[in-house]
Amino acid sequence: MGVFHEIVQKEKYRRIVFKNKIFNTILLTGSVIVTLFIIAKLTGVLQYAFVPEAGSESTVKKRSFVVITNILPYDKNKLLIYYQDNIHGKGMYIQRLVGVYKDKVQIKNGELYVNDIAVDAHLNLKHSYKIDRAFVNELMMKGFSENDFFPFDQNHFVTNLSKNELDNNFFHERFINTGPDHDIFKAYGKDWTADNFGPIIIPKGKVFFLGDNRNASLDSRYTGLINEEEIKGRVIYPKN
């Protein structure tokens, strides 16, 4: 019995030591991960942000989170985050970089041209559409709010839709804003609109941003050109 008891005790001790090693390994690994995460956040290598508005839909949904880093290049046509302090307010903006030094930027009938080349085809953007009441009802059944629709006449409404949200079973046509915009005139001194803007040549040290929700974004059309040094990071999630 003495020998058997000793063997049992040794086995219990071995199991305790083994469990302690596993626990210590997990604890150490967790501590390293937390430390790396804190360092990454403090240095800007890895950040996250809450997006309260719909200016970058369809890519970034309203009231969603994005992950940002400052170690990847701030490439053109990518969603970046930048700081602004102007008459519209101060804070961080998430929009797509579309124009850099020497670029010619122009919007014609709602389509973006950079250096006279149409560049929107590969993006799932949102634009304004005039739709009928039946389409409104269909969209509300899919989760749209009544606040997403603006009356146009007795039977039609204007709303912002992506290509993926269009339905050929219902009436829809692009709604192009033709009236001069006060905020755009204030920024550029030109009678341009959100859908017919420019052309403008981007000067040195400046960049031009647009939101993917083209008719619902407070971007460079309204705030003016952005200083390069105000760019703070690049969105890595969602992928864009």
C-alpha positions as CSV (number, residue, x, y, z in Angstrom):
1,M,0.0,0.0,0.0
2,G,2.9,2.3,0.8
3,V,4.4,2.0,-2.7
4,F,1.0,2.4,-4.4
5,H,0.2,5.4,-2.3
6,E,3.5,7.0,-3.2
7,I,2.9,6.4,-6.9
8,V,-0.5,8.0,-6.7
9,Q,0.9,11.0,-4.9
10,K,3.6,11.4,-7.6
11,E,1.0,11.2,-10.3
12,K,-1.1,13.9,-8.6
13,Y,2.0,16.1,-8.2
14,R,2.9,15.6,-11.9
15,R,-0.6,16.6,-13.0
16,I,-0.6,19.7,-10.7
17,V,2.8,20.8,-12.2
18,F,1.5,20.2,-15.7
19,K,-1.6,22.3,-15.1
20,N,0.4,25.1,-13.6
21,K,2.7,25.1,-16.6
22,I,-0.3,25.4,-18.9
23,F,-1.9,28.1,-16.8
24,N,1.4,30.1,-16.7
25,T,1.9,29.7,-20.4
26,I,-1.6,31.0,-21.1
27,L,-1.2,33.8,-18.6
28,L,2.2,34.8,-20.2
29,T,0.8,34.6,-23.7
30,G,-2.3,36.7,-22.7
31,S,0.0,39.3,-21.1
32,V,2.1,39.6,-24.2
33,I,-0.9,40.0,-26.4
34,V,-2.4,42.7,-24.2
35,T,0.9,44.5,-24.0
36,L,1.4,44.4,-27.8
37,F,-2.2,45.6,-28.3
38,I,-1.7,48.5,-25.9
39,I,1.6,49.5,-27.6
40,A,0.0,49.1,-31.1
41,K,-2.9,51.4,-30.1
42,L,-0.6,54.0,-28.4
43,T,1.7,54.2,-31.5
44,G,-1.2,54.1,-34.0
45,V,-0.1,50.8,-35.5
46,L,-3.5,49.4,-34.7
47,Q,-6.5,51.5,-33.9
48,Y,-10.3,51.3,-34.1
49,A,-13.0,53.9,-34.5
50,F,-16.8,54.1,-34.4
51,V,-18.4,55.5,-37.5
52,P,-21.7,57.3,-36.6
53,E,-22.6,58.6,-40.0
54,A,-23.4,57.0,-43.4
55,G,-20.9,59.1,-45.5
56,S,-18.8,56.1,-46.5
57,E,-21.5,53.6,-47.2
58,S,-21.7,51.1,-48.8
59,T,-18.1,50.2,-47.7
60,V,-18.4,51.3,-44.1
61,K,-21.9,50.9,-42.6
62,K,-23.4,53.6,-40.4
63,R,-22.8,52.8,-36.7
64,S,-20.1,50.3,-37.4
65,F,-16.5,49.9,-36.3
66,V,-13.4,50.1,-38.5
67,V,-9.8,49.0,-37.9
68,I,-7.0,51.5,-38.8
69,T,-3.2,51.4,-39.0
70,N,-0.6,54.0,-39.7
71,I,2.1,51.7,-41.0
72,L,0.6,51.0,-44.4
73,P,1.1,53.5,-47.3
74,Y,-1.6,56.1,-47.7
75,D,-2.4,54.9,-51.2
76,K,-4.8,56.8,-53.5
77,N,-8.3,55.2,-53.9
78,K,-8.1,53.7,-50.4
79,L,-10.2,54.7,-47.4
80,L,-8.1,56.8,-45.0
81,I,-8.7,58.6,-41.8
82,Y,-7.8,62.3,-41.5
83,Y,-8.3,65.1,-39.0
84,Q,-10.3,68.2,-39.8
85,D,-11.0,71.4,-37.9
86,N,-13.2,73.8,-39.9
87,I,-16.6,75.6,-39.9
88,H,-18.4,72.2,-40.1
89,G,-16.8,71.0,-36.9
90,K,-13.6,69.2,-35.9
91,G,-12.9,65.5,-35.7
92,M,-11.7,62.5,-37.6
93,Y,-13.2,61.7,-41.0
94,I,-13.1,58.4,-42.9
95,Q,-13.2,58.9,-46.7
96,R,-11.6,57.7,-49.9
97,L,-8.4,59.5,-51.1
98,V,-9.1,60.3,-54.8
99,G,-6.8,63.1,-55.7
100,V,-3.2,63.9,-54.9
101,Y,-0.6,66.4,-56.1
102,K,-1.0,67.3,-59.8
103,D,-4.2,65.3,-60.2
104,K,-7.1,66.7,-62.2
105,V,-10.3,66.0,-60.3
106,Q,-13.7,66.4,-61.9
107,I,-17.2,65.0,-61.3
108,K,-19.5,65.0,-64.3
109,N,-23.2,64.0,-63.9
110,G,-22.3,62.1,-60.7
111,E,-19.3,60.2,-62.1
112,L,-15.8,60.8,-60.8
113,Y,-13.0,61.5,-63.3
114,V,-9.3,61.7,-62.3
115,N,-6.9,62.9,-65.0
116,D,-9.9,62.5,-67.4
117,I,-10.3,58.7,-66.5
118,A,-13.5,57.4,-65.0
119,V,-12.5,55.7,-61.8
120,D,-15.7,54.7,-60.0
121,A,-16.6,51.5,-61.9
122,H,-14.9,49.1,-59.4
123,L,-16.4,50.6,-56.3
124,N,-19.8,49.9,-54.7
125,L,-20.8,53.5,-54.2
126,K,-24.1,55.1,-53.2
127,H,-25.8,57.7,-55.3
128,S,-29.1,59.6,-55.2
129,Y,-32.0,57.9,-57.0
130,K,-35.6,59.0,-57.7
131,I,-37.8,56.0,-56.9
132,D,-41.5,55.3,-56.8
133,R,-43.7,54.5,-53.8
134,A,-43.7,50.8,-54.5
135,F,-39.9,50.7,-54.3
136,V,-40.0,52.7,-51.1
137,N,-42.3,50.0,-49.6
138,E,-40.0,47.2,-50.8
139,L,-36.9,48.9,-49.3
140,M,-38.7,49.5,-46.0
141,M,-39.5,45.8,-45.8
142,K,-35.7,45.2,-46.2
143,G,-34.9,47.4,-43.2
144,F,-34.7,51.0,-44.6
145,S,-36.1,53.7,-42.4
146,E,-38.7,56.3,-43.5
147,N,-36.1,58.9,-42.7
148,D,-34.0,57.5,-45.7
149,F,-36.6,58.9,-48.2
150,F,-37.2,62.5,-49.2
151,P,-40.4,63.5,-51.0
152,F,-39.9,64.6,-54.7
153,D,-43.5,64.8,-55.8
154,Q,-46.8,63.0,-55.0
155,N,-45.6,59.6,-56.2
156,H,-41.8,59.8,-56.1
157,F,-39.0,60.0,-53.5
158,V,-35.3,60.5,-53.5
159,T,-33.0,58.2,-51.6
160,N,-29.3,57.0,-51.6
161,L,-28.8,53.5,-53.0
162,S,-25.8,51.4,-54.1
163,K,-25.8,49.3,-57.3
164,N,-26.5,46.2,-55.1
165,E,-29.6,47.7,-53.7
166,L,-31.2,48.6,-57.1
167,D,-34.1,46.4,-58.3
168,N,-35.2,46.4,-61.9
169,N,-38.7,45.3,-60.8
170,F,-39.3,48.9,-59.6
171,F,-38.9,52.4,-61.1
172,H,-35.6,54.1,-60.3
173,E,-33.4,56.7,-62.1
174,R,-30.3,58.6,-61.0
175,F,-31.1,62.0,-59.4
176,I,-28.5,64.6,-60.4
177,N,-28.2,67.7,-58.3
178,T,-28.3,70.7,-60.7
179,G,-28.6,73.6,-58.4
180,P,-25.5,75.5,-57.1
181,D,-24.4,74.6,-53.6
182,H,-23.8,77.4,-51.1
183,D,-21.1,75.4,-49.2
184,I,-19.3,74.4,-52.3
185,F,-19.3,78.0,-53.5
186,K,-18.0,79.1,-50.1
187,A,-15.1,76.7,-50.4
188,Y,-14.2,77.2,-54.0
189,G,-15.9,80.3,-55.3
190,K,-17.5,78.3,-58.1
191,D,-21.2,77.5,-58.9
192,W,-20.5,73.7,-58.7
193,T,-22.7,71.0,-57.3
194,A,-22.0,67.6,-55.7
195,D,-22.7,65.9,-59.0
196,N,-21.0,68.4,-61.3
197,F,-17.8,69.6,-59.7
198,G,-14.5,70.9,-61.0
199,P,-12.2,70.4,-62.8
200,I,-9.6,71.3,-60.1
201,I,-5.9,70.6,-60.2
202,I,-4.6,69.4,-56.7
203,P,-1.7,71.7,-55.6
204,K,1.4,70.5,-53.7
205,G,0.8,69.5,-50.1
206,K,-3.0,69.1,-50.6
207,V,-5.2,66.1,-51.2
208,F,-8.9,65.5,-52.2
209,F,-11.2,63.1,-50.4
210,L,-14.7,61.8,-51.3
211,G,-17.1,59.7,-49.3
212,D,-18.4,56.6,-50.9
213,N,-22.0,57.7,-50.2
214,R,-21.5,60.5,-52.8
215,N,-24.7,62.5,-52.1
216,A,-24.5,62.2,-48.3
217,S,-20.9,62.9,-47.4
218,L,-19.2,66.0,-45.9
219,D,-16.0,65.7,-47.9
220,S,-13.5,67.9,-49.9
221,R,-16.3,69.2,-52.1
222,Y,-17.6,71.1,-49.1
223,T,-14.7,71.5,-46.7
224,G,-12.0,72.4,-49.3
225,L,-8.7,70.6,-49.9
226,I,-7.1,68.7,-47.1
227,N,-3.5,69.1,-45.9
228,E,-1.4,65.9,-46.5
229,E,-0.1,66.0,-42.9
230,E,-3.7,65.7,-41.6
231,I,-3.9,62.0,-42.8
232,K,-3.6,59.8,-39.7
233,G,-4.1,56.2,-40.9
234,R,-5.5,53.7,-43.4
235,V,-8.6,51.5,-43.0
236,I,-7.7,47.8,-43.0
237,Y,-11.1,46.5,-42.0
238,P,-13.5,46.4,-43.7
239,K,-11.3,45.6,-46.7
240,N,-11.4,48.2,-49.4
